């Protein structure tokens, strides 16, 4: 491959997407999840989020930020925290918030909830990667419960093959489970922290 072609690959991938009812310009790069467009699972999740204007939100595993930015747009009076364990993803999420004038969102490096501290949220949402393993998925669910206010909601989208596992883990951890949408490839579910 020639130098010019390599330099083109190093440039940001730029596209537009409607998120939370607003058209945003997103930058990403090779190596981030779904770098050329907002993936189908994230879209399914975003379309089913119920967010109040004052909600404080968390995007767990934010990538370059589509879910978190959608939540920040839907909750302009709240704060949205986006976390990812990949430093490049966090850089892009932070820059995407800034370039779109979304000043109620911040991005931070964190392995799951490790760096979140004692913060509590009204809504936590995640496009959970299946490849992290069932042990980490169980930790995500337990930590999400601990970081939600009473009545707070945890939304997840997973590959449909994991839907029964998530039904069991969410029902065990939260005492409830609600399937919001099941497609051939992805399932969106929600659990609510009891009051």
C-alpha positions in Angstrom: 0.0 0.0 0.0 1.4 3.4 -0.9 1.9 6.3 1.6 -1.0 8.3 0.3 -3.4 5.4 0.9 -2.0 4.9 4.4 -2.4 8.6 5.2 -6.1 8.4 4.1 -6.5 5.5 6.6 -5.1 7.6 9.4 -7.6 10.4 8.9 -10.8 10.6 11.0 -13.8 8.9 9.7 -16.6 11.5 9.6 -20.3 10.9 9.3 -23.6 12.4 10.4 -26.3 10.7 12.4 -29.5 11.6 14.1 -29.2 10.9 17.8 -31.7 11.8 20.4 -33.7 13.8 17.9 -30.7 15.9 16.8 -28.4 15.7 13.8 -24.8 15.3 15.0 -21.5 15.1 13.2 -19.4 12.2 14.5 -15.7 11.5 14.1 -14.3 8.0 14.7 -11.2 6.0 13.7 -10.3 2.5 12.7 -10.1 0.3 15.8 -13.2 1.8 17.4 -16.4 -0.2 17.4 -18.5 0.4 14.2 -16.4 3.3 13.0 -18.3 4.2 9.9 -21.9 4.4 11.2 -23.9 3.9 14.4 -24.4 0.2 14.6 -27.8 -1.5 14.5 -27.8 -2.6 18.2 -27.0 0.9 19.4 -29.7 2.3 17.2 -32.2 -0.2 18.6 -31.2 0.8 22.1 -31.3 4.6 21.5 -34.8 4.3 20.0 -36.1 2.6 23.2 -34.5 4.9 25.8 -37.0 6.8 28.0 -35.1 9.8 29.2 -36.4 12.8 31.2 -34.9 16.3 30.6 -33.2 16.3 34.0 -31.9 12.8 34.1 -28.3 12.0 35.0 -27.1 9.3 32.6 -24.2 6.9 32.2 -23.1 5.3 28.9 -21.1 2.2 29.9 -18.6 1.3 27.1 -19.2 4.4 25.2 -16.9 4.0 22.2 -16.9 7.3 20.3 -20.1 8.3 22.1 -23.3 7.7 20.1 -25.4 6.4 23.0 -24.1 8.8 25.5 -24.5 11.8 23.2 -28.1 10.7 22.4 -28.8 10.6 26.2 -27.2 14.0 26.7 -29.3 15.5 24.0 -32.5 14.0 25.5 -31.5 15.2 29.0 -30.3 18.7 28.5 -30.8 19.6 32.2 -29.0 16.6 33.5 -25.4 15.4 33.2 -24.2 12.4 31.1 -21.0 10.5 31.8 -19.5 8.3 29.1 -17.0 5.7 30.1 -14.8 3.3 28.2 -11.7 1.3 28.9 -10.2 2.3 25.5 -8.4 5.7 25.7 -8.9 6.4 22.0 -12.6 5.8 22.3 -12.7 8.3 25.3 -10.8 10.9 23.3 -13.2 10.6 20.4 -16.3 10.7 22.7 -15.0 13.8 24.4 -14.2 15.5 21.1 -17.6 14.5 19.6 -19.4 16.1 22.6 -17.3 19.3 22.2 -17.7 19.5 18.4 -21.5 19.2 18.6 -21.8 21.7 21.5 -23.0 19.1 24.0 -21.7 20.6 27.2 -23.6 18.4 29.6 -21.6 15.3 28.6 -18.2 14.2 29.7 -16.1 11.2 28.8 -13.7 9.4 31.1 -11.4 6.3 31.0 -12.8 3.5 33.2 -12.8 -0.3 33.2 -16.5 -0.7 33.8 -17.5 1.3 36.8 -14.0 1.3 38.3 -13.4 5.1 38.0 -17.0 6.2 38.4 -16.7 6.4 42.2 -19.9 7.0 44.2 -21.8 8.8 41.5 -25.4 7.7 41.0 -27.5 7.9 37.9 -31.2 7.9 36.8 -30.4 6.0 33.6 -27.5 3.7 32.7 -27.3 2.3 29.1 -24.9 0.0 27.4 -24.3 -1.8 24.2 -22.6 -4.6 26.0 -19.9 -6.5 24.1 -20.5 -10.3 24.3 -16.8 -11.0 24.2 -16.0 -9.6 27.7 -17.2 -12.9 29.2 -20.1 -13.8 31.4 -18.2 -13.0 34.6 -17.7 -9.4 33.5 -21.3 -9.1 32.4 -22.4 -10.2 35.9 -20.2 -7.5 37.4 -21.6 -4.9 35.0 -25.2 -5.7 36.2 -24.3 -5.7 39.9 -22.4 -2.4 39.6 -25.2 -0.8 37.5 -27.6 -1.7 40.3 -25.3 0.0 42.8 -24.9 3.1 40.7 -28.6 3.8 40.1 -30.9 5.9 42.2 -34.0 4.1 43.4 -36.3 3.9 40.4 -33.3 4.2 38.0 -33.3 2.2 34.8 -30.6 0.0 33.3 -31.0 -0.4 29.5 -28.9 -3.0 27.6 -28.6 -4.2 24.1 -27.0 -7.6 23.5 -26.7 -10.1 20.8 -29.9 -12.1 20.8 -28.0 -15.3 21.7 -27.4 -13.8 25.2 -31.0 -12.7 25.8 -31.8 -15.6 28.2 -28.6 -15.1 30.1 -29.4 -11.4 30.5 -33.0 -12.2 31.4 -31.7 -14.4 34.3 -29.0 -12.0 35.5 -31.1 -8.9 35.4 -34.0 -10.7 37.1 -31.6 -11.9 39.8 -29.8 -8.6 40.3 -32.8 -6.2 40.0 -35.7 -8.4 40.8 -37.3 -7.5 37.4 -36.7 -7.7 33.7 -38.4 -6.2 30.7 -37.7 -7.1 27.1 -38.2 -4.0 25.0 -37.4 -5.3 21.5 -36.0 -8.5 20.0 -34.7 -8.7 16.5 -32.9 -11.5 14.7 -29.5 -10.1 15.8 -30.1 -7.9 18.9 -32.3 -7.7 21.9 -32.9 -4.6 24.0 -33.9 -5.1 27.6 -34.4 -3.0 30.7 -34.4 -3.5 34.5 -35.5 -0.9 37.1 -33.9 -0.5 40.5 -36.7 -0.9 43.1 -37.6 2.2 45.2 
